[in-house]
Amino acid sequence: MSRFSEPQDPLFQSLDYSLDVDRRLWPYDVAQSRAHATMLAARGIISEDDRDQILTALHQVEQELAEGRFPFEDDDVDIHMAIERRVTELAGRAGGKIHTGRSRNDQVATDLALYVRDHAVRLADQVEALARTLVDVAERHLDWALPGYTHLQRAQPVYLSHHLLAYVWMLVRDRERMRFAARQADVLPLGAGALAGVNFDTDRTQVARDLGFAGVVPNSIDAVSNRDFALDLLQACAVVSTHLSRLGAEIVLWSSQEFGFMELSDAWSSGSSLMPQKKNPDCGELLRGKAPRVVGHLAALHGVMHALPLTYNKDLQEDKEHVFDAVDTVTITLAAADGMLSTASFNRDRMAAAASDENIAATDIADFLVKKGLPFRESHGVVAGLVRTSFEQKRPLSSFTLEELKAHHELLDEGVYGVLSQASWLESKVSLGGTALVRVTEQLAQARAVLDL
């Protein structure tokens, strides 16, 4: 019997259909059904014989799904109903008892929580692996100088190791965001029923223990309506994708002929269908281009949740596609970044030449004057005039005579020539977190400790 007297419109059935998206949840649905049936028998809600028949059927369903021979039918609108139908086919009347004491509302929420928890942990490990690769690359290029940039203009020289470590610290934060998402998903929704709890004396703590959850959601309404853990994972994915986009953008710039700071291996490069001389950094471009896609999934799920009344609404069917695609995208981009960086080569001479532009020592000369007692704003103006003269006369600062220097300010003496040494620019940055080698070495040790290297 059905509450409805006429069949659903095929167009609505198509709209309602989600099996093509949520079928990847099957390992979690089988696991929670197994735990649920075990608990029902332990509480005397179903018999042990019924439990055994259900568990035997679930084992066969698990094998069929794993081997790609599960007999899906046209009426299977989602993976949850498909599994329940098949269990009932295999276990007979006992199979019809598998849904006792649960609703698809808490069932779906539990499957997604299991998925988010597992994949957040896995992505945290993958983020950490990329951070370790960057530490390794930084150590191999410890004292290689290159220009640091602001506004994409040469600003101050840094060591390549120092620059790469900036991404390590981004990834360390990303790892913690992933771990936070895993913790937020580590409470069991199952047992909440449709929204108000169930009419059976169930043991949610047992189910949580069997499924490896740290606890249970304390409020049945929150249990079925909450998707914060999915938002947390998407937030973590969006931020790490943004970081990868910045890394990808620099890879694209640095591997260009104009910069020439690095070269990607052939395995991580593409050619041109027309121009045979081209070696394109497409992988770096894709790191850059994939980020808005992931951020879009975060915004879309916020849109789904926005102003959504409690408790369960069909809108929540739209949560999974955003989560799944974001996880897939971040998984492949993290792996690509790791492979690309671990096989890339850097051009030390090209970077050093760009970092030896004397004009990027301007701040050091200004600080030289400050140490002699001149207020920084005055010294800034003095050095700006000096640099302007250098540009107008097309002469390097080191070519200025002592008299020419003093014409700009009497405090400019022979010490300026020492300041114009590239090693001086780099090694003078001794503040904590600076680019002097002693500080970079400290950073590397700190990063190794944080990453358990």
C-alpha positions as CSV (number, residue, x, y, z in Angstrom):
1,M,0.0,0.0,0.0
2,S,1.0,3.6,-0.6
3,R,-0.2,6.9,0.6
4,F,-0.3,8.0,-3.0
5,S,-3.0,7.1,-5.6
6,E,-1.0,8.0,-8.7
7,P,2.5,7.4,-9.8
8,Q,5.2,10.1,-9.7
9,D,5.8,12.2,-12.8
10,P,8.9,10.9,-14.6
11,L,10.4,14.4,-14.6
12,F,10.1,14.6,-10.8
13,Q,11.7,11.1,-10.6
14,S,14.6,12.3,-12.6
15,L,15.0,15.4,-10.4
16,D,14.8,13.2,-7.3
17,Y,17.2,10.6,-8.5
18,S,20.6,10.8,-6.8
19,L,22.1,7.3,-7.2
20,D,24.7,8.5,-9.7
21,V,26.1,10.8,-7.1
22,D,25.6,9.1,-3.8
23,R,26.5,5.5,-4.8
24,R,30.1,6.1,-3.7
25,L,28.7,6.2,-0.1
26,W,28.0,2.4,-0.3
27,P,30.9,1.3,2.0
28,Y,29.7,3.6,4.7
29,D,26.0,2.6,4.3
30,V,26.9,-1.1,4.5
31,A,29.1,-0.4,7.6
32,Q,26.5,1.6,9.4
33,S,23.7,-1.0,8.5
34,R,25.9,-3.7,9.9
35,A,26.5,-1.8,13.2
36,H,22.8,-0.8,13.4
37,A,21.6,-4.4,12.9
38,T,24.0,-5.6,15.5
39,M,22.8,-3.0,18.0
40,L,19.1,-3.9,17.3
41,A,19.8,-7.5,18.2
42,A,21.8,-6.6,21.3
43,R,18.9,-4.6,22.6
44,G,16.4,-7.3,21.8
45,I,14.6,-5.2,19.2
46,I,15.2,-7.9,16.5
47,S,16.1,-11.5,17.0
48,E,19.6,-12.8,16.7
49,D,18.5,-15.0,13.8
50,D,17.2,-11.9,12.0
51,R,20.5,-10.1,12.7
52,D,22.5,-13.0,11.3
53,Q,20.4,-13.1,8.1
54,I,20.8,-9.3,7.7
55,L,24.6,-9.5,8.3
56,T,24.9,-12.4,5.8
57,A,23.0,-10.4,3.2
58,L,25.1,-7.3,3.9
59,H,28.2,-9.3,3.3
60,Q,27.0,-10.4,-0.1
61,V,25.9,-6.8,-0.9
62,E,29.3,-5.6,0.0
63,Q,31.0,-8.1,-2.3
64,E,28.7,-7.3,-5.1
65,L,29.3,-3.6,-4.9
66,A,33.0,-4.0,-4.5
67,E,33.2,-6.2,-7.6
68,G,30.9,-4.1,-9.7
69,R,28.2,-6.7,-10.0
70,F,25.5,-5.2,-7.8
71,P,22.1,-5.6,-9.5
72,F,20.8,-2.0,-9.6
73,E,17.2,-1.5,-10.7
74,D,15.4,1.5,-12.3
75,D,13.5,2.1,-9.1
76,D,16.7,2.6,-7.0
77,V,16.6,6.4,-6.5
78,D,19.6,6.4,-4.1
79,I,22.3,4.0,-2.8
80,H,20.5,3.7,0.6
81,M,17.3,2.3,-0.9
82,A,19.2,0.2,-3.3
83,I,21.1,-1.5,-0.5
84,E,18.0,-2.0,1.6
85,R,16.1,-3.5,-1.4
86,R,18.9,-5.9,-2.1
87,V,19.2,-7.0,1.5
88,T,15.5,-7.7,1.7
89,E,15.8,-9.7,-1.5
90,L,18.6,-11.8,0.0
91,A,17.4,-12.0,3.6
92,G,13.7,-12.2,3.0
93,R,11.4,-11.0,5.8
94,A,14.3,-10.4,8.1
95,G,15.7,-7.9,5.6
96,G,12.6,-5.7,6.1
97,K,13.7,-5.2,9.7
98,I,17.0,-3.5,8.8
99,H,15.3,0.0,8.8
100,T,13.8,-0.5,12.3
101,G,14.7,2.5,14.5
102,R,16.2,4.7,11.8
103,S,15.2,7.1,9.1
104,R,16.8,7.9,5.8
105,N,17.4,11.3,7.4
106,D,19.8,10.1,10.1
107,Q,21.0,7.3,7.8
108,V,22.2,9.8,5.1
109,A,23.7,12.1,7.6
110,T,25.7,9.3,9.1
111,D,27.0,8.1,5.8
112,L,28.1,11.6,4.9
113,A,29.7,12.1,8.3
114,L,31.7,8.9,7.9
115,Y,32.8,10.0,4.4
116,V,33.8,13.4,5.5
117,R,35.8,12.1,8.5
118,D,37.7,9.5,6.5
119,H,38.5,11.9,3.6
120,A,39.4,14.8,5.9
121,V,42.0,12.6,7.6
122,R,43.3,11.3,4.3
123,L,43.6,14.9,2.8
124,A,45.4,16.0,6.0
125,D,48.0,13.3,5.4
126,Q,48.2,14.3,1.7
127,V,48.7,18.0,2.6
128,E,51.4,16.9,5.1
129,A,53.1,14.9,2.3
130,L,53.3,18.0,0.1
131,A,54.7,20.1,2.9
132,R,57.4,17.5,3.5
133,T,58.3,17.6,-0.2
134,L,58.6,21.4,0.0
135,V,60.9,21.1,3.0
136,D,63.1,18.7,1.1
137,V,63.3,21.0,-1.9
138,A,64.0,24.0,0.4
139,E,66.9,22.1,2.1
140,R,68.4,21.3,-1.3
141,H,68.3,25.0,-2.3
142,L,69.1,26.4,1.1
143,D,71.3,29.4,0.0
144,W,70.1,30.0,-3.5
145,A,69.2,33.7,-3.8
146,L,66.2,35.0,-5.8
147,P,64.3,38.3,-5.8
148,G,61.3,38.6,-3.5
149,Y,58.4,40.5,-5.0
150,T,55.7,42.9,-4.0
151,H,53.2,44.0,-6.7
152,L,55.2,41.6,-8.9
153,Q,58.0,44.1,-8.8
154,R,61.5,43.2,-7.5
155,A,61.5,44.2,-3.8
156,Q,64.1,42.5,-1.6
157,P,66.2,39.4,-2.2
158,V,65.4,36.2,-0.3
159,Y,66.7,32.7,-0.3
160,L,64.7,30.2,-2.4
161,S,64.5,28.0,0.8
162,H,62.8,30.9,2.6
163,H,60.3,31.5,-0.2
164,L,59.4,27.8,-0.3
165,L,59.0,27.6,3.4
166,A,56.2,30.2,3.2
167,Y,54.1,27.5,1.4
168,V,55.1,25.0,4.1
169,W,53.5,27.1,6.8
170,M,50.4,27.5,4.6
171,L,50.1,23.8,4.3
172,V,50.7,23.2,8.0
173,R,47.6,25.4,8.6
174,D,45.7,23.5,5.9
175,R,46.5,20.2,7.7
176,E,45.0,21.6,10.9
177,R,41.9,22.7,9.0
178,M,41.5,19.2,7.6
179,R,41.9,17.7,11.0
180,F,39.4,20.1,12.5
181,A,36.9,19.0,9.8
182,A,37.5,15.4,10.7
183,R,36.9,16.1,14.4
184,Q,33.6,17.9,13.6
185,A,32.4,14.8,11.7
186,D,33.4,12.5,14.5
187,V,30.0,12.3,16.2
188,L,27.2,9.9,15.3
189,P,23.9,11.2,13.9
190,L,22.3,7.7,13.6
191,G,19.6,7.1,16.1
192,A,17.9,10.5,15.7
193,G,15.3,9.0,13.4
194,A,13.5,11.4,11.2
195,L,14.0,14.3,13.6
196,A,12.6,13.5,17.1
197,G,14.4,10.3,18.1
198,V,12.9,6.8,17.7
199,N,10.3,4.7,19.6
200,F,12.8,2.0,20.5
201,D,15.3,1.7,23.4
202,T,18.4,1.8,21.1
203,D,22.0,2.1,22.1
204,R,23.5,4.9,20.1
205,T,26.7,4.7,22.1
206,Q,27.3,1.1,20.9
207,V,26.7,2.1,17.3
208,A,29.1,5.0,17.7
209,R,31.7,2.7,19.2
210,D,31.4,0.1,16.4
211,L,31.7,2.8,13.7
212,G,34.6,4.5,15.4
213,F,32.9,7.7,16.3
214,A,34.1,9.7,19.3
215,G,30.5,10.3,20.5
216,V,26.9,10.9,19.5
217,V,25.1,14.0,18.4
218,P,23.2,15.0,21.6
219,N,20.2,16.6,19.9
220,S,18.1,14.6,17.4
221,I,17.0,17.7,15.5
222,D,20.6,18.9,15.1
223,A,21.7,15.4,14.1
224,V,19.6,15.2,10.9
225,S,19.8,18.9,9.9
226,N,23.5,19.5,10.6
227,R,25.9,19.8,7.7
228,D,28.5,22.0,9.4
229,F,31.1,19.2,9.1
230,A,30.6,19.2,5.3
231,L,31.1,23.0,5.3
232,D,34.2,22.6,7.4
233,L,35.7,20.2,4.9
234,L,34.8,22.4,2.0
235,Q,36.3,25.4,3.8
236,A,39.5,23.5,4.3
237,C,39.5,22.4,0.7
238,A,38.8,25.9,-0.5
239,V,41.7,27.4,1.5
240,V,44.2,24.7,0.4
241,S,43.1,25.1,-3.2
242,T,43.7,28.9,-2.9
243,H,47.2,28.2,-1.6
244,L,47.8,25.8,-4.5
245,S,46.6,28.4,-6.9
246,R,49.3,30.8,-5.6
247,L,51.9,28.1,-5.9
248,G,50.7,27.3,-9.4
249,A,50.8,31.0,-10.5
250,E,54.4,31.3,-9.3
251,I,55.4,28.1,-11.1
252,V,53.9,29.5,-14.3
253,L,55.8,32.8,-13.9
254,W,59.1,31.2,-12.9
255,S,59.1,28.7,-15.7
256,S,58.6,31.3,-18.3
257,Q,61.5,32.5,-20.5
258,E,61.1,36.0,-19.0
259,F,61.9,34.7,-15.5
260,G,63.7,31.4,-16.3
261,F,64.0,30.6,-12.6
262,M,62.8,27.0,-12.9
263,E,62.0,24.3,-15.4
264,L,59.4,21.6,-15.0
265,S,60.2,18.0,-16.0
266,D,58.8,16.7,-19.2
267,A,56.4,14.5,-17.2
268,W,54.7,17.6,-15.8
269,S,54.6,19.7,-18.9
270,S,52.6,20.0,-22.1
271,G,53.4,20.8,-25.7
272,S,51.6,22.9,-28.3
273,S,49.5,21.5,-31.1
274,L,50.9,24.1,-33.4
275,M,54.2,25.4,-32.0
276,P,56.8,22.7,-31.7
277,Q,59.1,24.8,-29.5
278,K,56.6,25.2,-26.7
279,K,56.9,23.6,-23.2
280,N,53.9,24.7,-21.3
281,P,53.4,24.7,-17.5
282,D,49.8,23.5,-17.9
283,C,49.9,21.6,-14.6
284,G,50.7,24.9,-12.7
285,E,48.0,26.6,-14.6
286,L,45.5,23.9,-13.6
287,L,46.5,24.4,-9.9
288,R,45.5,28.0,-10.5
289,G,42.4,27.3,-12.4
290,K,40.9,24.6,-10.2
291,A,40.8,26.7,-7.1
292,P,37.6,28.8,-8.0
293,R,35.8,25.5,-8.7
294,V,36.4,24.3,-5.1
295,V,35.6,27.7,-3.6
296,G,32.4,27.6,-5.7
297,H,31.4,24.3,-4.0
298,L,31.8,26.0,-0.6
299,A,29.7,28.9,-1.7
300,A,27.1,26.6,-3.2
301,L,26.6,24.6,0.0
302,H,26.4,27.7,2.0
303,G,23.6,28.6,-0.4
304,V,21.9,25.3,0.2
305,M,22.0,25.8,4.0
306,H,21.2,29.4,4.0
307,A,17.8,30.1,5.8
308,L,16.9,26.4,5.6
309,P,14.3,25.7,8.2
310,L,14.8,22.8,10.6
311,T,15.0,19.9,10.3
312,Y,15.5,17.8,7.2
313,N,14.6,19.2,3.8
314,K,15.3,17.7,0.3
315,D,17.6,20.6,-0.3
316,L,20.2,18.6,1.7
317,Q,20.4,16.1,-1.2
318,E,22.5,18.8,-2.8
319,D,25.3,18.5,-0.2
320,K,27.1,15.5,-1.5
321,E,28.0,16.5,-5.1
322,H,29.8,19.6,-3.8
323,V,31.7,17.6,-1.2
324,F,32.6,14.8,-3.5
325,D,33.9,17.0,-6.4
326,A,35.8,19.2,-4.0
327,V,37.5,16.2,-2.4
328,D,38.3,14.7,-5.9
329,T,39.7,18.0,-7.1
330,V,41.9,18.6,-4.0
331,T,43.1,15.1,-4.0
332,I,44.4,15.3,-7.6
333,T,45.8,18.8,-7.3
334,L,47.8,18.0,-4.1
335,A,49.2,15.0,-5.8
336,A,50.1,17.0,-8.9
337,A,51.8,19.7,-7.0
338,D,53.8,17.1,-5.1
339,G,54.9,15.4,-8.3
340,M,55.6,18.6,-10.1
341,L,57.8,20.1,-7.4
342,S,59.7,17.0,-6.5
343,T,60.9,16.7,-10.2
344,A,61.4,20.4,-11.0
345,S,64.8,22.0,-11.5
346,F,65.9,25.6,-10.6
347,N,68.3,27.9,-12.4
348,R,70.6,29.2,-9.7
349,D,72.5,31.6,-12.0
350,R,69.3,33.1,-13.4
351,M,67.8,33.7,-10.0
352,A,71.1,35.1,-8.6
353,A,71.4,37.5,-11.5
354,A,67.8,38.8,-10.9
355,A,68.5,39.0,-7.2
356,S,71.7,41.1,-7.8
357,D,69.8,44.1,-9.1
358,E,71.3,46.8,-6.8
359,N,68.1,48.8,-6.7
360,I,66.6,46.2,-4.5
361,A,69.1,47.2,-1.9
362,A,67.3,50.5,-1.5
363,T,65.7,49.6,1.8
364,D,69.1,48.4,3.2
365,I,70.6,51.8,2.3
366,A,67.7,53.6,4.0
367,D,68.3,51.4,7.1
368,F,72.0,52.3,6.9
369,L,71.1,55.9,7.3
370,V,68.6,55.2,10.1
371,K,71.4,53.5,12.0
372,K,73.3,56.7,11.6
373,G,70.5,58.6,13.3
374,L,68.4,59.8,10.3
375,P,64.6,59.3,10.8
376,F,63.3,56.6,8.5
377,R,61.0,58.9,6.5
378,E,63.8,61.2,5.7
379,S,66.2,58.4,4.8
380,H,63.4,57.0,2.6
381,G,63.3,60.2,0.6
382,V,67.1,60.4,0.3
383,V,67.4,56.9,-1.1
384,A,64.4,57.5,-3.4
385,G,66.3,60.4,-4.9
386,L,69.5,58.3,-5.2
387,V,67.6,55.5,-7.0
388,R,66.0,58.1,-9.3
389,T,69.4,59.4,-10.3
390,S,70.5,55.8,-10.9
391,F,67.7,55.2,-13.3
392,E,68.1,58.6,-15.1
393,Q,71.8,58.1,-15.6
394,K,71.4,54.3,-16.3
395,R,74.2,53.6,-13.8
396,P,74.3,51.0,-11.0
397,L,74.5,52.4,-7.4
398,S,77.9,50.9,-6.9
399,S,79.3,53.1,-9.6
400,F,78.6,56.3,-7.7
401,T,81.6,58.0,-6.3
402,L,81.7,59.0,-2.7
403,E,81.2,62.6,-3.6
404,E,78.1,61.7,-5.7
405,L,76.7,59.8,-2.8
406,K,77.3,62.7,-0.3
407,A,75.6,65.0,-2.7
408,H,72.4,63.2,-1.8
409,H,73.2,63.2,1.9
410,E,76.3,63.8,4.0
411,L,75.7,60.6,6.0
412,L,76.2,58.4,2.9
413,D,79.8,57.3,3.3
414,E,82.0,54.4,2.3
415,G,79.8,52.0,4.2
416,V,77.3,52.1,1.4
417,Y,79.5,50.0,-0.8
418,G,79.4,47.2,1.7
419,V,75.6,47.5,1.9
420,L,75.5,47.0,-1.9
421,S,76.9,43.5,-1.5
422,Q,74.2,40.9,-2.3
423,A,75.3,38.8,0.7
424,S,74.7,41.8,2.9
425,W,71.1,42.2,1.7
426,L,70.3,38.6,2.5
427,E,72.3,38.0,5.7
428,S,71.2,41.3,7.3
429,K,67.6,40.1,7.7
430,V,68.3,38.5,11.1
431,S,64.9,39.2,12.7
432,L,63.0,36.1,13.8
433,G,61.4,34.7,10.7
434,G,63.7,36.6,8.3
435,T,65.6,35.3,5.3
436,A,69.1,35.2,6.9
437,L,70.5,31.7,6.7
438,V,70.6,31.3,10.5
439,R,66.9,32.1,10.6
440,V,66.0,29.9,7.6
441,T,67.9,27.0,9.3
442,E,65.8,27.6,12.4
443,Q,62.6,27.5,10.3
444,L,63.6,24.3,8.7
445,A,64.2,22.7,12.1
446,Q,60.8,24.0,13.2
447,A,59.1,22.7,10.1
448,R,60.7,19.3,10.5
449,A,59.4,19.1,14.1
450,V,55.9,20.2,13.1
451,L,55.9,17.6,10.3
452,D,57.5,14.8,12.4
453,L,60.4,14.6,9.9
